[in-house]
Amino acid sequence: MAIWFTADTHFGHANIIRHCNRPFGSVQEMDEALIASINSRVSETDTLYHLGDFAFRGNDPAAYRGRIRCRSIVLILGNHDPQTLAGVTKSEFSSLFAGVHSLLRIKPSLDGAAQQIMLCHYAMRVWDKIHHGSWHLFGHSHGTLPDDPGRPIMGCWCRCQRVQAGELGGGRGDHDQKALCTGRCARAKGRRRAPRGEGA
């Protein structure tokens, strides 16, 4: 079983094509390409962490969820996901996912050792156990944040990334989103351990 990450699919959100210069002629084309790309990488028995903004509000998230074959999708709430100010979601929305969180720490095993990863829709400058090699994955910024090479941080957006030892951290990891449409799965390479950062 593999662990994958993605963010900001914005299913059904026509304006995101213009806002983020996505390489699609219509929202239908975008939705089809994103779902096909996820299904070509993520198996039914894998776990997919989606770091927020699953679908645009007002659309039918259940219709999109039903077309993704992965049975275990964990959602980290984004600003376009339906919720109250307190981060409470309606049961019909949260029931689509294996879990729904505003912030989540996970510890997958990499090279036989537990690796803490902090998941949030929004980028954080500091996070729990950063001095002990903890990584941080986020969405929301759509590749617009500058690199922060001194920290094991990565923006996930509009494509799936697989966690493998030594291949995550040490850069934001934003790549041309056309990779999603051409069947390539770019991986960001970096350090296992974070250096001590300024103000952290």
Long-range contacts (C-beta under 8 A, 24 or more apart in sequence): 1-45, 1-46, 1-47, 2-42, 2-43, 2-46, 2-47, 2-162, 2-163, 3-46, 3-47, 3-49, 3-108, 3-162, 3-163, 4-41, 4-42, 4-46, 4-47, 4-48, 4-49, 4-70, 4-160, 4-161, 4-162, 4-163, 5-48, 5-49, 5-50, 5-51, 5-119, 5-137, 5-156, 5-160, 5-161, 5-163, 6-38, 6-48, 6-49, 6-50, 6-51, 6-156, 6-157, 6-158, 6-159, 6-160, 6-161, 7-50, 7-51, 7-52, 7-53, 7-76, 7-78, 7-121, 7-138, 7-139, 7-140, 7-155, 7-156, 7-157, 7-158, 8-51, 8-52, 8-53, 8-78, 8-139, 8-140, 8-142, 8-156, 8-157, 8-158, 9-34, 9-50, 9-53, 9-54, 9-55, 9-64, 9-158, 10-53, 10-55, 10-56, 10-80, 11-35, 11-54, 11-55, 11-56, 11-59, 11-61, 11-64, 12-55, 12-56, 12-58, 12-59, 12-60, 12-64, 13-55, 13-56, 13-59, 13-80, 16-56, 19-142, 20-142, 20-143, 20-158, 20-177, 22-158, 22-177, 23-177, 23-178, 23-181, 31-64, 33-180, 33-181, 34-158, 34-180, 35-64, 35-67, 35-68, 37-159, 37-160, 37-180, 37-181, 37-183, 38-68, 38-70, 38-160, 39-67, 39-68, 39-69, 39-70, 40-183, 41-160, 41-162, 41-185, 42-68, 42-69, 42-70, 42-160, 43-69, 43-70, 44-69, 44-70, 44-71, 45-71, 45-72, 46-70, 46-72, 47-72, 47-73, 47-74, 47-98, 48-72, 48-73, 48-74, 48-160, 49-73, 49-74, 49-76, 49-104, 49-106, 49-119, 49-137, 50-74, 50-75, 50-76, 50-97, 51-76, 51-78, 51-119, 51-120, 51-121, 51-137, 51-138, 51-139, 51-156, 52-76, 52-77, 52-78, 52-79, 52-80, 52-81, 52-121, 52-139, 52-140, 53-78, 53-79, 53-80, 53-81, 53-121, 53-139, 53-140, 54-78, 54-80, 54-81, 55-80, 55-81, 56-80, 57-81, 57-82, 61-93, 61-96, 62-92, 62-96, 65-96, 65-97, 71-98, 72-98, 73-97, 73-98, 74-98, 74-99, 74-100, 74-101, 74-104, 75-99, 75-100, 75-101, 76-101, 76-102, 76-103, 76-104, 76-119, 76-120, 76-121, 76-139, 77-101, 77-102, 77-121, 78-121, 78-139, 78-140, 79-121, 79-140, 108-163, 110-163, 110-164, 110-165, 110-166, 111-165, 111-166, 115-163, 115-165, 115-192, 117-163, 123-153, 123-155, 125-199, 125-200, 126-197, 126-199, 126-200, 130-194, 130-197, 130-200, 131-194, 131-196, 131-200, 132-194, 133-192, 133-193, 133-194, 134-194, 135-168, 135-169, 135-194, 143-172, 143-174, 143-177, 145-172, 145-174, 146-172, 147-171, 147-172, 148-172, 150-194, 150-195, 150-197, 150-198, 151-194, 151-197, 151-200, 152-190, 152-191, 152-193, 152-194, 154-188, 159-185, 159-186, 160-185, 161-185, 161-186, 161-187, 161-188, 162-187, 165-192, 166-190, 166-192, 169-194
